[in-house]
Amino acid sequence: MPRKPRLGVAVAVAAFVLAGCTSQHGHSPVQTFATPSPRLPTSSRPATTSPASTSSTLVIPSNGAPPGATVVATLTSSGLERSYRLHAPSSLRTTERAPLVLVLHGASGNAARVELRYHWDTLSDHDGFFVVYPQGVRDQWNASFAPGGVDDVRFITALIDHLLGTLPVDPRRVYVAGMSNGGFMTYRLGCALSGRIAAIAPVEAVNPGCQPARAVSMVAVHGLADHEVSFSGAQQSISAWRSYDGCPIDARIRRTGPVTHSVWAPCAFDTTVELYAVANSGHEWPGSSPPLAGHDPPSSDLDATQVIWRFFQQQHR
């Protein structure tokens, strides 16, 4: 059962709301659970040539954001107005800073649908951590370093910086999880921000071609019946990440019905690499609901959100 809200998170969120409501950019309030589209710059020059904005513009519902609720906000990065959804936990210890989990949607997906279907908010309210759902430009992420493309690493970096500066977030406990194209981006962020992110969780994804400067813990989730992102490709990415992290060659393996859980530890700097392989599971976040028309049915054999959060709880910088 969710715990009773406490003063700490109420004060923190109130400060966040106040910052948004006193913004000098003059944006009108929006309703909670809206999904604003990113606004593209009017210039024809590539967005990546613009310097990162040092300020952000918040768009907050006029009635504020009580603990246990979600607000929609925007942040300007590389000349683009980018949106994200922030869920504040219903309870938070006043003497501690809370973890922050970023959850990235897949291609053609969106932040609102991920929030609805992956059920991170329930865990956030129960265990006291912030969840942010960034929105990709045109519903996708530039995870493959496409030249002239949107600089999503810069956007996520600016977003983390902003949230660390406005909310009681523990900088040692920042995590990223993502599905499919969002999982590719999760790998990329693990590489680019290896000194800042405590752990990553790519789901139905492979590494787009990057290497972290230092060891980063990872838990991967992949369906053996995924015909869009092959399990063999995921295995190659996980093997490479184990090498980056200096992990043991042999894994500790546990099989529970159709789920095989492999653990490689201890790795460098006390990091860990894990894999949940799910038989008969396709290209979908296991345990998500409701199902989506035209998508593979979510596996009921594993709750990916639960196992990822349990893994994140054990990792810190």
N, C-alpha and C positions, 0 to 999 in steps of 0.2 A: 504494500500500500504506500502511496506517496506520503512523505512526511509533511508536517505542517510548515507553511512558509515561515521563514525567519527574517529578521530585520536586515541582515547583511545583504542578501540578494536584492531586496526591495530598494535599499539605498543605491546599490550599484546600478540597477536598471533605471531607477529614477534619474540618476545622473546621466545615463546614456540617453534617455528620452529628452532630458533638459538640453543636452548638447544638440540634439536634432531639432528641437522646437525653436532654439535660438539661432539656428543657422542663418547666415546672412545671404544665402543664395535664394531664399524666397520660395522654396518648393512648397506646394500645398500638401496637406496630410493625405495619406492613402489609407485604405482599409487593410487590416490584418488579413493575411492569406491572399493578398493580390500578388500577381506575378508580372511586374513591369518588365518590358522588353528593353534590352540595352540600347542606348542612344549612340549611334555612330557619329564620328566627327564629320563636320561638313567639309573639311579639307580632303583633297584627293591623295595626299601623301600617306604612306603606310603608317599605321598607328604606332608601330614599334620605334619610329624615329622620334617620337615625342618623349620628353622626360617624364618620369613618374610624378604624379601629383603628390604634394606634401600635405594636402588637406583633403578632407572628405566631406561630402554632402550627405546628410542623413535625411531620410524620408520616413517619418515615424507617424503611426496612427495618432489622431488628435486626442484620443482617450488614453494614451500612454500604453505601457506594456507591463502589466503585473507579472510577478513571478509565475512561471508555469505557462506563459503565453509566448507567441511568436510575433515578431515584428519584421517588416520588410524595410530595407534601407538600401541606399546607394553609396557608391564610392567612386570617385573619378580617378582613373589610372590610364596613363598613356593616351590621354585625350578622349577616352571612352567613359561614359557614365555606366558603371557596372552595378548590378543589383545582387542582393543576397538576402537570405532569410535567417534570422537569428532567433533561436529558442533559448530562453532563460530558464534555468531549473526552478521548480517550485520551492525548493529548499536549498540552503547553502550555509555552511558553517561560517560564522562571522570571523573566526580566527584563521581561516585558511583560504588560499587562492584555489580556484577550481580548475580542473582540466578543460581543454577546448578540443572538440572533435570537428573537423571539416569533412563533409560528405559530398562527393562530387557525382552528379548525374552522368548517365551515358549519352552518346550521340542521339539526337532527336528527343532526348528527355528534357526534364526541367526540374528546378529546385523544389517547386511545390509538390510535384508528383513523388519525388524521392522522399520528402518529409512525410507525406501521407502513407507511403507503402512500406518503408523500411523500419518504421517504428522506433527511431532513435529517441524521440521526445519522451516516451514513457520511461526509458532508462535514464534520461537526463533528469527528469523530475524525481525519480527514485534515488539516484546515486549522487545527484548534485554536481552536474557538469554542464557546460555550455555546448550547444550544437549549432554550427553554422552551415547553411546550404548555399554555396555560391552558384550563380547562374552563368553558364557559358554563353559567349556571343554566338548567335544563331544556333543555340542549343547544342554546342559542341566545344571541345577543348583543343587547343593547338599543342598537342602532346608530342608531335613528331618533329618539332623544330622547323616547321615550314617557314621558309624565308618570306618576309613581308607580312606574316600572319600576326594575329593578335598575341601580345606578350602576356600570356596567362600566368607565367611565373611571377612577373612583376605585379600583376593584380593580386595574386594570392599573398605575396609577400607584404604588399601594402595593407591588405585586409587583416593579416595576422598582426602587423604592427599597430593598426588602428584599434583592434579589439584588446590587445595587451595594454594599450594606453587608456582605454575607457572602461574596461571591466576588470573585476578581480580574477584574472586568468593567471595560472601558474605557467611561466615561460618554459619550465622544464617538462611540462606535460601537454604538449601540442601534438595532435595526431591527425592523420589524413586517411580517409577511406574513399574508394570510388569504384564504380561499376563500369566495365567495358571501356569505352573511350575515357570515362572518368577514372578508371583503373590505370590506363596508360598514363594519364596525367598525374595520378598518385605516385607512380614510379618516378616520373620526371621531377616532381616536387621533392621526393625522397633524395634524389640526386642533388638538385640545385640547393636545397635547404637542409643538407645533411647535418649541419651544425645546429639546427634549430628545431627540427622535428624529431620527436622521440620514437615514433613508430609509424609505419604505413600498413595499409591493408588493401591491396588490389584484388578485386573480385572479377572473375572472367576476363582477365587482362594479361598482357605481356609487357615487358620493358620496351619502350620505343627506341632505345639505344643510348643509354646514359650510364654513368658510373658515379656513385657517391664519393665525396672526398674523405668521408669517415664513415664508420660502421653505423647503420641504422637498422633497428629491429623491424621485422616484417612478418605478417601473417597473410598468406594468400588463401583464397577460396576459389575452387574451380570445379565445374561439373565435367564428368567424363563424357557426357553426351552433348557437349557444347560443339556445334558445328560451325560457329562463327569465329571463335578464338580457340584454336586447338589446345588440348591438354598437353600435347607434346611441346608446343611452343611455350606454354606456361612453365613446364618443367625446365626448359632451357633457361628461361629468365630466372627462375628460382635457384637453379644451380649456379648461375653467374652471381646472383646476389649473395649466396652462401660463400662464394669465393671472395667477394668484396668484403664481407663481414668476418672472414677468417674463421668459418665454422668448421666443426668436425665433419669428416666425410660421411660417417654413418649416422643414421637417424634413429631416434626412438619412435617406434611405430605402434599405434593402437588402432584396432579396427572395431567399430561398433555398427553392426548391420552394414548398410551401404556406404558408411562414412569411414575413410581412412585418414587418421590424424598423424602426421609426421612432424617430429621436433628435432631441430639441429641446435644444440647448445652444450656448453656455453661458447659464444663467439667473442670476437674482440670487443673490448669495452663493455662486457657483460650484456651484449646484445643477443637476440634469439631470432631464428628463422623458423617459421612453422607453415604447414600446408594442410588444409582440409580438402581432400578430394572426395567428391560426392558422385557415386554411381547413379546413372539414369537421370542426372540433372543436366539441363541444357543451359542456354545463354540467358540466365536470369538470376537475380539475387535470391539465394536460397532462404526460405522462410518469409519472403515478402508477401504482402497481400494488400488489396485484392489483385487477382490475375489481370493481365492486360490482353485485350484482343490482339491477335497477330503476333504475340510473343510466346516464347516457350513457357509452359506452366512452371511456377516456382516449386522447387523441391520442398517437401514437408519433412525431409529427413534431417535437416540442419537449419538452425536459426543463425544465419550468418551474422546478424547484428549482435546477438548475444555473445557468440564466441569471439568476435572481433573486440567487443568492449572488454571482455574478460582478459584478453591478451593485452589491450592497451593499459588496463589497470596495473599490470605488472611492469610496465616500461616507463622510464623517465630519463631525462638528460642529467 
